[in-house]
């Protein structure tokens, strides 16, 4: 995927594709984009499960915690989990390095970034060259729009990345619990 950065004026000069080309493009990508959303939601649920397991061991209390988790965005859940893991590692003297924890944190941030590009993209505003606006930011030089070119292979790569991240988070969590409870 190549990123393209354009000011508002530059973006307005880009031509939209014809309706038929847009329909064909979206028909090709839609199943893959669906998998990004499905697997990201599964990753988010894995993060919430890890938080529950670190904090509570009572089904009634788990449901009470869900009241708070339901109000948290993915980034807040991820930060809370990273902080709880860090506290557990330090307080319990577990054999996990700060670098390992930082790698998981970066992985979660990258997953959130990738998912947001799909969730907030202007799919119906497809421009020539199959580029899609994925973000708009206000900067010193004005509004800057970030575009990306999405091909099915790129989306499949993101699907695999997010699925792998979910597995990595779960395995990391299980290793910590094994150390914490002497299961290792």
C-alpha positions in Angstrom: 0.0 0.0 0.0 1.4 3.3 -0.9 0.4 6.4 1.0 -0.3 9.6 -0.8 -0.5 13.0 1.1 -2.5 15.8 -0.4 -3.7 19.2 0.7 -7.4 20.0 0.3 -6.7 21.8 -3.0 -4.7 18.9 -4.4 -7.3 16.4 -3.3 -10.0 18.3 -5.0 -8.1 18.1 -8.3 -8.1 14.2 -8.1 -10.8 12.7 -10.3 -13.4 10.3 -8.9 -13.8 7.0 -10.7 -16.9 6.0 -12.5 -19.7 4.3 -10.6 -19.2 1.0 -12.3 -15.5 0.9 -11.5 -16.2 1.9 -7.9 -18.7 -1.0 -7.6 -16.2 -3.5 -9.1 -13.5 -2.3 -6.8 -15.6 -2.5 -3.7 -17.0 -5.9 -4.6 -13.4 -7.2 -4.8 -12.3 -5.7 -1.5 -15.5 -5.9 0.7 -15.0 -9.5 1.8 -11.4 -8.8 2.8 -12.4 -5.6 4.6 -15.1 -7.6 6.5 -12.4 -9.9 7.7 -10.3 -6.9 9.0 -13.3 -5.8 11.1 -14.1 -9.3 12.3 -10.6 -10.1 13.3 -10.0 -6.7 14.9 -13.2 -7.2 17.0 -11.9 -10.5 18.0 -8.5 -8.9 19.0 -10.4 -6.3 21.0 -12.3 -9.1 22.8 -9.1 -10.9 23.5 -7.7 -7.7 25.1 -10.9 -7.4 27.3 -10.6 -11.0 28.3 -7.0 -10.6 29.3 -8.0 -7.5 31.4 -10.8 -9.5 33.1 -8.5 -12.4 33.9 -5.9 -10.1 35.4 -8.3 -8.2 37.5 -11.1 -10.6 38.5 -12.0 -14.3 38.9 -15.7 -14.0 39.6 -18.4 -14.2 36.8 -20.6 -11.6 38.6 -17.6 -9.2 38.9 -16.7 -9.9 35.3 -20.0 -8.6 34.2 -19.6 -5.5 36.4 -16.2 -4.9 34.8 -17.9 -5.2 31.4 -19.8 -2.0 32.2 -16.5 -0.1 32.1 -15.0 -2.1 29.3 -18.0 -1.4 27.1 -17.3 2.4 27.4 -13.6 2.1 26.6 -12.2 2.4 23.1 -9.6 -0.1 21.9 -6.7 2.2 22.6 -7.8 2.7 26.3 -8.3 -1.1 26.7 -4.9 -1.7 25.2 -3.1 0.9 27.4 -4.9 -0.5 30.5 -3.8 -4.1 29.6 -0.2 -3.1 28.9 -0.1 -1.2 32.3 -1.6 -4.1 34.2 0.8 -6.5 32.6 3.7 -4.2 33.4 2.6 -3.9 37.0 2.2 -7.7 37.3 5.6 -8.3 35.8 7.3 -5.9 38.2 5.3 -6.8 41.3 5.6 -10.6 40.8 9.1 -10.7 39.4 8.1 -12.4 36.2 10.6 -13.3 33.5 9.4 -10.9 30.9 11.5 -8.0 29.6 10.3 -4.4 29.1 11.2 -4.9 25.5 8.8 -7.8 25.1 6.0 -5.7 26.7 6.9 -2.7 24.4 6.7 -4.9 21.4 3.2 -6.0 22.3 2.2 -2.4 22.9 3.5 -1.4 19.5 1.7 -4.3 17.9 -1.6 -3.2 19.5 -1.1 0.4 18.4 -0.4 -0.7 14.8 -3.5 -2.9 14.7 -5.6 0.0 15.8 -4.1 2.2 13.2 -4.7 -0.3 10.4 -8.3 -1.0 11.5 -9.0 2.8 11.6 -7.9 3.2 8.0 -10.6 0.7 7.0 -13.3 1.9 9.4 -12.9 5.6 8.5 -11.9 5.4 4.8 -14.0 7.2 2.3 -14.7 4.1 0.2 -17.4 5.7 -1.9 -15.0 8.6 -2.7 -12.6 6.4 -4.6 -10.3 8.5 -6.8 -8.5 7.6 -10.0 -5.6 5.2 -9.4 -7.7 3.4 -6.8 -6.7 5.6 -4.0 -9.0 6.1 -1.0 -8.9 8.9 1.6 -8.1 7.2 5.0 -7.5 10.2 7.2 -7.8 14.0 7.3 -5.6 16.1 9.6 -5.4 19.7 10.4 -1.8 20.9 10.2 0.1 24.2 10.0 -0.2 24.2 6.3 -3.9 23.5 6.3 -5.9 20.3 6.1 -3.9 17.4 4.8 -5.6 14.3 3.5 -3.9 10.9 3.6 -4.8 8.5 0.8 -3.9 4.9 0.3 -4.1 2.6 -2.6 -5.7 -0.7 -1.5 -5.4 -3.9 -3.4 -6.9 -7.2 -2.3 -3.4 -8.5 -1.5 -2.8 -5.5 0.8 -6.0 -6.1 2.6 -5.3 -9.8 3.0 -1.9 -8.8 4.5 -3.7 -6.6 7.1 -6.1 -9.5 7.9 -3.2 -11.8 8.5 -1.4 -9.1 10.6 -4.4 -8.5 12.9 -5.1 -12.2 13.2 -1.4 -12.8 14.1 -1.5 -10.0 16.6 -4.5 -11.6 18.4 -2.7 -14.9 18.7 0.4 -13.1 19.9 -1.5 -11.2 22.6 -3.2 -14.4 23.8 0.0 -16.4 23.9 1.8 -13.6 25.8 -1.0 -13.4 28.3 -1.0 -17.2 28.8 2.8 -17.2 29.4 2.4 -14.5 32.0 -0.4 -16.4 33.7 1.7 -19.6 33.6 4.5 -17.8 35.4 2.1 -16.0 37.8 0.4 -19.2 38.9 3.4 -21.5 38.6 2.0 -23.4 35.7 5.2 -23.1 33.7 
